[in-house]
Amino acid sequence: MNSIGKGVGKIIWNHVMSIALTLFLMLFVFSWLLGGELVWELVLGVAMTYIYALMMYSAGWNFGRLDSRRTADSGVNGEEKFLHGENPIVRRKRVITASLLATIPSLILLGFRIAAPSMFSEAAVFIIHFAYFVWMPPCFAFFSSLGTAYSPVTLGYFLPILIMPVFVVFGYIVGLKRFSVIEKVFPKILYKREKKRKD
C-alpha cells in the first residue's frame, strides 16, 4: 500500500459496499422471503457479518498481494528486493494504521450512541441510533433492534468495530504470502470432481 489515505479510502469503500448489500437484502429479500421471523433474522445477520468480514479480508489481501511483488533479482544473495523498494515492516505498519483510522467513523457514531440517552431528546436519540444502525448494518445481529434506541450499549456494539482492523490485517498477512483459496483450493476440488465423473 503506497499511502495511508488510499488504504483508508479502499477500506471505507468496501465497508460502504457491504452496507449497500446488507440494506438491499434487508429491504427486499428479508421482508419478502423471510417474513421477519427471529430465526431468519439471526441467519441473515450471521451471513451478512460473514460477508462483511470477507470484504474486509479482501481489502487487506489485495494490499498484501501488491506489496509482495519482488524484483527479478530478488533473493540472489539471500536478500529479498521488492518493487516498491520499501521494507515490508514499513508497509505492514501503514496497513495497520489505515485499518485503525478507518474505524474512526464507527467509533464516533458509537460514542454518540452511548452519550445520547443522557444528553438529547428522544427523537435525537432515535436518529443517532438509526445512524449507527445504518453505518453498521452488516453486524445488526450483534446489537438491539432499531426500535430500542434507549437500550443500553452492550459488548455487542463494540465487537463489530473490531472486524475491520482484525480482518484487514489478517488479509494483508495472507496476501503477502500470495496465498489464495480460489487459486489453491478450488482447482483441487473441481479437478477431483472431474476425475470422478470420468471414472
C-alpha positions in Angstrom: 0.0 0.0 0.0 1.5 3.3 -1.1 -0.3 5.7 1.2 -2.4 5.5 4.4 -5.0 7.8 2.8 -5.6 5.5 -0.2 -5.7 2.5 2.2 -8.4 4.1 4.4 -10.3 5.0 1.2 -10.3 1.5 -0.1 -11.3 0.0 3.3 -14.1 2.5 3.7 -15.3 1.8 0.1 -15.5 -1.9 0.9 -17.4 -1.0 4.1 -19.9 1.1 2.1 -20.4 -1.7 -0.4 -21.2 -4.1 2.4 -23.8 -1.5 3.7 -25.4 -1.3 0.3 -25.6 -5.1 0.0 -27.0 -5.5 3.5 -29.7 -2.9 3.1 -30.7 -4.4 -0.2 -31.1 -7.8 1.4 -32.9 -6.4 4.4 -35.4 -4.4 2.3 -36.1 -6.8 -0.5 -35.1 -10.3 0.5 -35.6 -10.3 4.3 -39.0 -8.7 4.2 -40.3 -10.6 1.2 -38.9 -14.1 1.7 -38.2 -14.5 5.4 -41.3 -12.9 6.8 -39.5 -11.2 9.8 -39.1 -14.4 11.9 -36.4 -14.1 14.6 -34.6 -17.3 13.5 -34.3 -16.0 9.9 -33.2 -12.6 11.2 -30.4 -14.3 13.0 -29.4 -16.3 9.9 -29.3 -13.2 7.8 -27.4 -11.3 10.4 -24.7 -14.0 10.7 -24.5 -14.3 6.9 -24.0 -10.6 6.5 -21.4 -10.4 9.2 -19.5 -13.2 7.4 -19.7 -11.4 4.1 -18.6 -8.1 5.8 -15.6 -9.9 7.3 -14.7 -11.3 3.9 -14.9 -7.9 2.3 -12.5 -6.5 4.9 -10.2 -9.5 4.4 -10.3 -8.9 0.7 -9.2 -5.3 1.1 -6.3 -6.4 3.2 -5.4 -9.3 0.9 -5.2 -7.0 -2.1 -2.9 -4.7 -0.2 -0.7 -7.6 0.7 -0.6 -9.1 -2.8 0.5 -5.8 -4.3 3.2 -5.3 -1.6 4.6 -8.9 -2.1 5.8 -8.1 -5.7 9.5 -8.7 -5.9 12.2 -7.7 -8.4 13.7 -10.1 -10.9 17.0 -10.4 -9.0 15.3 -10.9 -5.6 16.8 -13.5 -3.4 20.0 -13.8 -5.5 22.2 -13.1 -2.4 19.7 -14.1 0.1 18.2 -10.7 0.1 14.6 -10.0 -0.9 14.1 -7.0 -3.1 10.6 -5.5 -3.5 9.3 -3.5 -6.5 8.2 -0.7 -4.1 11.7 -0.5 -2.6 10.4 -0.3 1.0 10.9 -2.5 4.0 7.8 -4.8 4.3 7.6 -3.8 8.0 7.0 -0.2 7.0 4.2 -1.2 4.7 2.7 -3.5 7.3 2.6 -0.6 9.8 0.9 1.5 7.2 -1.8 -1.1 6.7 -2.4 -1.4 10.4 -2.6 2.4 10.7 -5.1 2.6 7.8 -7.3 -0.1 9.2 -7.4 1.6 12.6 -8.1 5.1 11.1 -10.9 3.5 9.0 -12.7 2.6 12.3 -13.0 6.3 13.4 -16.5 6.9 11.9 -17.8 3.8 13.7 -16.2 4.9 17.0 -17.6 8.4 16.7 -21.1 7.1 16.0 -20.8 4.7 18.8 -19.6 7.5 21.1 -22.7 9.5 20.3 -24.9 6.4 20.7 -23.5 5.9 24.2 -23.9 9.5 25.3 -27.2 10.2 23.5 -29.7 9.0 26.1 -28.4 11.3 28.8 -27.8 14.3 26.5 -30.5 14.5 23.9 -34.3 14.3 23.4 -36.0 11.0 22.5 -36.2 12.0 18.8 -32.5 12.8 18.7 -31.6 9.6 20.4 -33.6 7.6 17.8 -31.8 9.5 14.9 -28.4 8.8 16.4 -29.3 5.1 17.0 -30.6 4.9 13.4 -27.3 6.5 12.1 -25.2 3.9 13.9 -27.6 1.1 12.7 -27.2 2.3 9.0 -23.5 2.6 9.3 -23.1 -0.9 10.8 -25.9 -2.9 9.2 -23.8 -5.9 8.3 -23.4 -6.6 12.0 -27.0 -5.8 13.1 -27.3 -9.3 14.7 -24.8 -8.1 17.4 -26.9 -5.2 18.8 -30.5 -4.4 19.7 -33.2 -3.9 17.1 -33.8 -0.5 15.5 -36.9 0.2 17.7 -35.0 0.2 21.0 -32.9 3.3 20.8 -32.8 3.6 24.6 -31.5 0.1 25.2 -28.1 0.1 27.0 -24.9 -0.3 24.9 -23.6 -3.8 25.4 -20.4 -5.5 24.3 -22.2 -6.4 21.1 -22.0 -2.8 20.0 -18.2 -2.8 20.3 -17.3 -6.2 18.7 -18.4 -5.4 15.1 -15.9 -2.5 15.1 -13.0 -4.9 15.7 -13.9 -6.9 12.5 -12.4 -4.2 10.2 -8.9 -3.9 11.7 -8.6 -7.6 12.5 -9.6 -8.9 9.1 -7.8 -6.2 7.1 -4.5 -7.0 8.8 -5.1 -10.8 8.6 -5.9 -10.5 4.9 -2.8 -8.4 4.4 -0.6 -11.1 6.0 -2.1 -13.8 3.9 -1.8 -11.6 0.8 1.9 -11.1 1.4 2.3 -14.8 1.1 0.4 -14.7 -2.1 -1.9 -17.5 -0.9 -5.4 -17.6 -2.5 -8.1 -20.0 -1.6 -9.7 -19.6 -5.0 -6.4 -20.3 -6.8 -5.1 -23.1 -4.5 -8.2 -24.9 -3.1 -10.9 -24.6 -5.7 -9.0 -26.1 -8.6 -8.3 -29.2 -6.5 -11.9 -29.6 -5.6 -13.0 -29.1 -9.2 -10.3 -31.4 -10.6 -11.4 -34.2 -8.2 -15.0 -33.8 -9.3 -14.0 -34.1 -13.0 -11.9 -37.1 -12.3 -14.8 -38.8 -10.5 -17.1 -38.1 -13.5 -14.6 -39.7 -15.9 -14.4 -42.8 -13.7 
